[in-house]
């Protein structure tokens, strides 16, 4: 499982020119699920995201987490994070989990974040969406579980 985590001032997801999910200050989490990932992986990664200290304290140091700041999360499924570009010019996605299992784990990740008290919004699994964000910093972290 891989997550690209961006600290944002705000972010939203839209489809057909209509905003379907949006957050204010918090994290945009692009989530890729690979073959072999489990519910335990989703729980551990969600906990790591909820407590990742990438928000600044009064001294300007990264000492605060999403949990500490009462920030929000927007989770978007993105199987393209598992692209293998080691051969040729067209990426291979053979490491990505099958859609049915992947959707189940995506939903599990969202539930896990909510269990940590994080206000969580989500994109539509498997849909074509427009994701807009204001990356605050910019701060972008890649996490694997």
NORDALIN-V75785 format. One record per pair of residues at least 24 apart in sequence whose C-alpha atoms are under 6 Angstrom apart, sorted by the first residue. I is the first residue (numbers start at 1). GAP is how many residues later the second one is. If there is no record, write none. Layout:
BEGIN
i->[I,I]
gap->[GAP,GAP]
END
This chain:
BEGIN
i->[1,1,1,1,1,2,2,2,2,3,3,3,3,4,4,4,4,5,5,5,6,6,7,7,7,8,8,8,9,9,10,10,11,11,12,12,13,13,14,14,15,21,25,26,26,26,27,28,28,29,30,30,30,30,31,31,32,32,32,33,33,34,34,34,35,35,35,42,43,46,46,46,72,72,73,74,74,74,75,76,76,77]
gap->[31,32,33,143,144,29,30,141,142,27,28,139,140,25,26,137,138,24,135,136,133,134,128,129,132,126,127,128,125,127,123,124,121,122,119,120,117,118,115,116,114,100,46,45,46,47,46,45,46,46,45,46,47,48,46,47,46,47,49,64,69,61,62,63,60,61,62,67,69,63,66,67,47,48,47,46,47,48,47,46,47,48]
END
